[in-house]
Amino acid sequence: MDPLRIAVLASGRGSNFQAIHEEIEKGRIKATIVLLATDTKDAPAVTRAQGYGIETLYLNPKEFPSREAFDGAMASALKKRNVGLVVLAGYMRIVTPAMIRHFKNRIMNIHPALLPSFPGLHGQAQGVDHGVKIAGCTVHFVDEGMDTGPIICQAAVPAYDDDTEDTLSARILRCEHKLYPQAVRLFAQGRLEVDGRKVRIKNQKKKEEETLFSFV
């Protein structure tokens, strides 16, 4: 099999993009990141990608008449590069059907909460406000809802009474950097099977279960 061709969409710093890239460079994921695309011209993720020698693409949302038109242009750029998986890494746009219909069950996102709890923005702050005792992150396929797509994997971290949004966010982010590459690895291995709302992991091993569903 040829390596999986990945496009990363990012709007900010790109730390999850870096975590995935590092696992690819170590040979732990059989894939190559062929494009870093952004809607934010000065996103730090662009600088990271350029440092890795990865092609970058900036699309200015203001140049398109609608979100659907923007996503149509983005989808065309990804298809032109034969992208097999789209990874959202701090991408601050809601993906529309104009993108989803071209990459059904091939767009991943990571959310800083244990979905279906606390979807949308500031999942960490929502957790703090609700006094949760366990927080974490979720990797899921993207559908047309807000953080409603089939869940691929989750990992948990403890939440403490004195946590703030910032302290809990930092703990969850360290968890994200381990979980997101693992989800991409499973996809690259052809081991993710979507069955309705559920994602089944084929030939799952105990060590993987400990990574995907335990405290990190």
ABEGO torsion letter per residue (X at the ends): XBBBBBBBBBABAGAAAAAAAAAAAAGABBBBBABBBBABAABAAAAAAAAAGBBBBBBBAAABABAAAAAAAAAAAAAAAGBABBBBBGBABBBBAAAAAAABGABBBBBBBBOABGBEBGAAAAAAAAGBABBEBBBBBBBABBGABBBABBBBBBBBAABBAAAAAAAAAAAAAAAAAAAAAAAAAGABBBBEABBBBBGBBAAAAAAAABBX
